[in-house]
Amino acid sequence: MASLNVGSLGEYIREQRRSAQYSLRQLAEVAGVSNPYLSQIERGLRKPSAEILQQIAKALRISAETLYVQAGILEERRDEGLELRASILADPYISEQQKHALLAVYEAFLKENGLKENGLKEDGLKEGGLHEGALEGDGKNTPPVEVPRAPATGG
C-alpha cells in the first residue's frame, strides 16, 4: 500500500471544506469529530483512521475512496476491487490491524488465482479466463464454454 501523505490530505480536506462553504467548526460538527481534531488533520498533524475519513467524506458529500487515495491508504486505480478495499477500510467494527490483515488475504487470493491487482490475469485475460466472444467460439482457438446443466428430475 502507498505511504500516508498526511499534509496533502489535510490540504485537500481544507479545500473541499471551503468549496462546500463549511467553517471548520461546522464540518467538525457534521462529521462527528472534534473541532481541534479536524484542525489537526487539516494541518497535517494527525493521521485519521479510515472510519474518520469516511465520516468526513460523508459530511463533504464526496466519496470516501477519494479521501483514501489522498491519504495514501488506497492507490488510485480503476478496478472492481477498489470498492471492496474501501469497504473493508471503512468498517467501524474491526480494528485497523484486522483491516490490513483482510486486505493482505484478499491480495494473496488474487495472486494465487493469477490475477493482478487490476483484476486481469497475468496473461491479460479477464477473470475467468475468457476472451470476449469465447462463449460462441471466437476463431481464436478458444473452445466454447460448456455450462453444466442440472439433472432432469422425474415428476
Secondary structure, DSSP 8 states (H G I E B T S, - for coil): -----HHHHHHHHHHHHHHTT--HHHHHHHHTS-HHHHHHHHTT-----HHHHHHHHHHHTS-HHHHHHHHTSS-----THHHHHHHHHH-TTS-HHHHHHHHHHHHHHHHHTTB-TTSBBTTS-BTTS--TTTTT--SSS--------------
